[in-house]
Amino acid sequence: AYYNLGNVHFRLGQQAEDLDKLEDSWKQAVQQYQNALALDKTHPDATFNLAFVEARLQQIALMRELARRAKEAADDATRQRNYRQARLIMEQVL
């Protein structure tokens, strides 16, 4: 049941309208896969899905960090009145 709940949360995340909702759903999926593995440490599908979703969550964290750094760089360029550079930075992120 925990394994299936993990799958449900993963799929709900895929249908999420924004990154925050996706991330929340996938964190719930991770918790459910962990619950499944607590009952059966040899469950191959739960093991695979857990690793898969954790890797995707790491990608989300990396994307958020890269976006934060780009915003800082664009803000710096704006403070220096280098609007062209600020626009280029933000276009690269988008």
Buried (B, 14 or more C-beta within 10 A) or exposed (E): EBBEBBBBBBEBBEEBEEEEEBBBBBBBBBBBBBBBBEEEEEBEEBBEBBEBBBEBBEEBEEEEEEBEEBBEBBEEBBEEEBEEBBEEBBEEEE
